[in-house]
Amino acid sequence: MSLLRIKEGSALLEVPQKVVEHITEKNEVFYNPAMAVNRDLTILLLRVFVKEKDRPIKVAEPLAASAIRSVRILKEVPNVEKVYINDLSLEALKYARKTLELNQIDASKYEIWNEDANVFLLKTKYFDYIDIDPFGSPVDFLDATAKALAHRGIAGITATDTAPLSATYPKTCLRRYFAKPIENEFYHEVGLRILIKKIAEYFFQYDIPIEVLFSYSYLHHFRVFVKRYRGARKVDEILKNKIGFLLYCHKCLYRSALPFTDLRNIDLTCPVCGHKLDWAGPLWIGELWNTDYVEQMAKETKHIEVKDETKKLLTVISEESKLQTVGFYTISSLGRALKLPTLPSKKFLLKTLNAVSTHFTGEGFRTLASHKKVIETITRYLSGKSN
């Protein structure tokens, strides 16, 4: 079989020269070029993370496939003690070994394991960084990840089952994530917040509080980086303030985040238009980004080779992280809801509402302005256009 040589970042990779148009669980795919941005952002975040540590870090990749991520970590992240590379597929490990040899990685810097991912994590804990990047849902790996992650360690977790999380298959979302999604203009953000809530559940049951350092939606996956700490009291505080429900009006687009503890006396009447409110959750209503991490990650793009798409994504998130609202608006959804004859420009709305763009969609924007203020701004815009 002929091999195709690929360069990603500073790493080289040789994979079978075949094209897989649709990646499914039945296909053994050891390199997915569409996930290069995912790996770029992992490297950038780890380069920030290692600056916090006073010792080399220990890394685990339980679902390693070709080990391209592990190789990039070893070559592009300073102060890494060792990377533990695991895959249940012997064929995948064959390519992983070739990748390590091709990149001339010192054998003392890695260990190769052939185990079920959960068994591997529980046999080898504790890690400063664990990367969970499965096909589909990461739920099967969350319990072992919570147990195997060291204090103040970070877990990078990917979900490619975006359809259930984003309300295409709400029953699947309810079974898998024990949360109700919603169909609206920011359904991907809702899906991401449901994913974070599920991750939090697994950590919280062991009295482990978490902080979301960085999260995003890109193409067909969600990605979350969480940092773990210690303390049941901190878990209680997070549960009180950062886990809750989204209230949403499909008629006028009103939205509100409600802490979990306030659910008992909820009024499902829209305070703006009187329409019945829909809801989503339980989900994460806290921050999606640590702004300091985002800023430092953006600076790191000057020091390593990453995709242009990675830089573009990070540039938008750098601005977006300054306004950490639950939900955002899109110009087209406002046009439909308010039956607008013409639409204001995004540039006008960004300036008038002190808003920022969102990476979830090019026409979206976040603002701290009240919903009434948003509607009044658009109404005044239309009045001015008609005069």
N, C-alpha and C positions, 0 to 999 in steps of 0.2 A: 504494500500500500504506500502510495506517495504521500509525503508530508509537506505541509505548508508552514513556512517559518513566519512568525508574527513578532512584531516588536510592540510592546505596550509599556509606556513609561521607560524605565531603564532595563526592563526584563525582556528576555527572548523566550519564545515558545514555539514548539513544533507540534502540530496537531494533524490528524488525518485530513487529507485534502478533499473534503466533501462538504456540500452546502446543505444545512438543515433549515428549511424555510420556516417551519413551525416547531418550536421546541415544546415537547411534551414529556411526561414522565416516562413514556416508552422509549424515548430517544436517549441514548447515553451520549450526552454532549459535555465535553471536557473543557470547552472554551466558548464563551458567549461574548462576542465583541460588543453587543449592546449594553453589557454591564461594565464596560470600561470606566464610565463616569462614576458608577458605584464604587469601583476600586480606587479611582482617583481621590474621591472624597474620603475614603477610609485612610489612605496614606496621609492626606492633608491633616485630618483630625488627629491621627496618631503622632504626627510630627509636633503638634501642639501639646498633646498629652504627655509625651516623654519629657518635656521641659519641666513638668511639675514634679517628676519623680527624682529621687536622690539615688536611684539604683537602676540597673538594667531591667527591662520588663520581660515578662514571660507571656507568650502569645499562643492561642489555640485556634486552629481552623478545622472544626470537626467534619465539615463537608467540603473537602479540599479540591476535589476533581483534579484538574491539571496542576494545581498548586501555584498558579500564576499570582494569586493574591499574596500567598506566603513568601514567594520569591521577591515580589515588589516590597513587601514589608522589610525583608532582610536587607535589600539593596538600597531602599529609599528612606527608611526610618532609622535614625541613629539610636544607639543605646538599647538595642534589642538583644537580650541574653540568648533566647532560643525560641524557635517556633515549632509547635507540635502539629504535625500534618496528619490528618486522619481521613480515611474514606472507606466505606464498606465495599466498594468495587475494586477488585484487584486490577482490573483493566485501567481504571482511573489512576491507581497508584503507580502503574507502569509508566504512564505519561508524566505523573508527578516526579518520579525519579529522573526521567529524561530532562524535565524542565530544570531540576536542581543541578544536574550535571552540565547542561548546556550553559547555565549561568555561573558555573564554577563556584557554587556555594559550599563553603567549608562544612564538612560533615558534622563538626561539633556544634553547629548553629541550628540543627534541626533534628527531630525525631519523627519517624514515620510509623503510623499505627494503622491497623486494619481491623476496625471495630465498628459496631453500631455507634452512631454519634453520641447518644446519651450514655452508653456504657463507657465510651472513651472519656467523656467529660468527668464522669464520676470516679473513674480510676486514676485520673491524672491531676485533679484540681490541686492548687488554686492558681488561676490565671489573672494577669493584669488586663488582658484583652482577649475576648472571645468573639469570633465572627460567625454568625449564623446566617447563611445565605442559601436556603433550600429552594427547590422548585415547589411553588405553592405556599402553603401556610407554614409559619415558623412555630405554631402552637406546640407541636410534638416535642420541641427542643427547649421550651422555656423553663420548665422545672429544673432540668439538669443544669441549664445555664445559670439560673439563680443560685444553685448550690455550689457551682464550680468557680464562680467569679470571686476574686479576692476583694477585700475591703478597698474602697476607692478605685476599683477596677471599672472598666468600660466594656459594655457589650454592644456590638453593631449587629442589628437584626433587620433582615429583609423579608418582605412579604410580597409575593407575586400573585396572590389570590385577590387582586384588587376588585374584581367583579362583585363578590359577596360583600366586601367591606364598603363598596360604593353603591349599594342598594340594587344591583342587578338581580342578585339572589338573596333577598332579605332573610329567608328562612335558614339558609346556610350560614349567614352571618350570625343569626341568633343562636344556632346550635354551636357554632365554632367559637364565637367570640362573646356570647351571652350579651349581645347588645343589638339594638334596633338601628339600622342605618336610615338614611333619608335621601329622597331624590330632590335636589335643589342645585343652585348654581355652584355651591362649594362642597359637593358630595365627596370629592376626593379628600378634602381636608377632614371631613367627618370620618371617612374611612381611616385616615391616618390617626386620628384621635382615638378611634375605637381600638386600633392596634396597640397604641401606647397604653390604653387602659388595661388591655389584656396582659401586656408585659408587666405592668405594675402589679396586677393581681398575684402573679406568681412570686414576685419578690416580696410583696407585702405579707404573704402568709408566713414568711420566715422572719418577720419584723425587720425587713430590709427596705429602707426608703431609697427612692431613686430620683435623679435629676435628668431631665432631657437636655442633652447638650446640643444636638443637631438632628433635624429630621427633614424629610422632603418627599415629594412625589415626582417621579420622572418616568416617562414612557409607560411601561407596564409594571412598575414596582413601587412600593413604599419602602422607606429605609429610616430607621431610628437608631440613634446612639444614646444609650443611657448609662449614667454613672451611678454606682451603688455606694451607699453609706451604711451607718448603723443607727439603730434606735427606734423602738416601738412608738415613742412619743412623736417622733418625726413622721412616722407612718400615719399616725392618727391625724396629725396636722394636714398632711397632704390629702388624706381621704376627705377631710372636712372642706378643704379649699380648692382642690384641683381635680377631683373626680365628681362628675355631675351629669347634667342633661342639657341638651340644646332645645330651646323652644323656637319654633319657626312658623311664620305665616306665609302660606303659598299665595295669598292674594296680594299683599302689599310688601312682602319680603322682610318684614320685621323679624328680628332675631334676638335671642337673649340666652346667656349661659346661666344655668341654675345649679348651685352647689347641691350635692347629693342629699345633704341633711335638710334641705328646704323643700323637698319634694312633696311632703304630706299635705300641705295646704295650697297646692298649685292651682292657679286659675288659668284655664286653657282658652281664655278669650283674648284676642289680640288687642293690646291697649291703644293701637293706632287706628285700626279700621273696624274692629269688632268681629272679625272673622274668627272661626275656630282655629286654634293653634295646633300644629303637628309637633312631634317631638322626636329626638334621636338620643340614643344612649343606653346605658351609662357609657360615658366616654371621658377622655382627658380634657379638662378645660383650662389647664395650666399652660405654661410657656412651651412653645415648640422649639425654641433656640436659646442657648446661652450666648448672648451678644458678644461677649469677650472671645469665646471660642470661634465664632463666625468671623470676627475681625482678624484674628490671628491666622485662621485657615486661609483667608483671602491673601494675606501677606505671604504665606508659604508657597503660593502659586509661582512666585518669582524664583524659587529655588529648585523646583523639580519640574519635570515634563508632564503636563496633563493635557487632556483634550480641550479644544476651544469651547466645547459644550459645557465642560466642567466649569470653566472660568465664567461663562455667561450665566450659568445657573447660580453660582456662588455670588456673583455681582448683584443679581436680583435679590437673593436671600439676605445679603448684607444690608440692603435697604429695608426689606420686608421685616426683618427681625427687630427693627426699631419701633414697630407698631404691632404688638402681640395681641391682636384681637381674636376672638373666636368667630370665625367666618369672615367672608369678604363679599364685595359686590362685583357684578359684571355689568357692563353697559347694556348688553343685549337683554339680560334678565330684567333690569330696570325699565327698559323700553317696553317689554311685553307686559310687565305688571302694571305700569302706569299708563299704558296705551299711548306712548309718546309718538307724535307725528314725525319728529326729528330727534336725533340722539346727540347729546353734548359730546364733545371730544374727550378722550381720556386725559389729555393734557390739561383741559379746563378743569376737570374734576379733581385731578391731582393737586392743582394749585389752589382751587377754591376750598377744598375740604381738607387741606393739609394731609393728603393721602399718599400712600406708597403703592407701587406695583406689587403683585404677588407672582411667585414662580409657578403657581398651580395653573394659571391661564394668562395669556397675553392681554386679554381685555379686562382682567380683574384688578381690583384695588382695595386696599385696606384703609380705614379711617377711624379715628376715635370719635368723630362726630356722631351725634345721636341719629337714630333712624329718621326722626322727624326733620332734623337738620338736612339730611341727605335729600329727602323729598322736597323740602322747601327750596334748596339750592337748585334743583333741577327745574322746579316750577318757575322760579325767578328767571332762570336761563331761557325757558321757553317764552315767557312773557316779554323778555328783552328781544328775542328773535322775531316776535310777531309785531313789535312796535316799529 
